[in-house]
Amino acid sequence: MAKKIYNWSKVSAGDIISFRYKGKTSEREEIHTLLVFNPRLPIKRKDDSTNFHLVGLKLEQQGTIPVIRNKPVLVQLLESLGDVEVVNEEDEIYRVIIKDVGNRGVKPAVYNRLKRDINRYGVYRTYDYDLARKSQVFLEPIELPIDFKRKLVED
């Protein structure tokens, strides 16, 4: 299981990426693994300036500690989003082909469909795109149940 170097301009909805990010409350940079919903969502501030956010579901903390520890629940969440696709079988890198994706990323209908699970596990995250982009981005491998991986490879 090895990370693959990626490029911020290639990041799209459904990619599972990792990057270093220092939030406003944290004292040090941490590794964040994210299933991307909106790679560059414009947000209008109160002063009428525009800022861009990276939006998605946080899957792992510090690059190795899963947020959703129950693997079948993680698989169910991924499958409810769309079809899981193998990017690199050897390195266990996957992406999700999400239904209802527009030109800016995932449409609000997807959020509404997943609202209960997102609230239960507290995995919805937004990051300042310009701050996130300062660090290198990687396609990140994630651990999935063995029988589910076999099923993906067979299809």
Secondary structure, 3 states (H helix, E strand, C coil): CCCEECCHHHCCCCEEEEEEECCCCCCCCEEEEEEEEEEEEEEECCCCCEEEEEEEEEEEECCCEECCCCHHHHHHHHHHHEEEEEEECCCCEEEEEECCECCCCECHHHHHHHHHHHHHHCCEEEEEHHHHCCCCEEECCCCCCHHHHHHHHHC
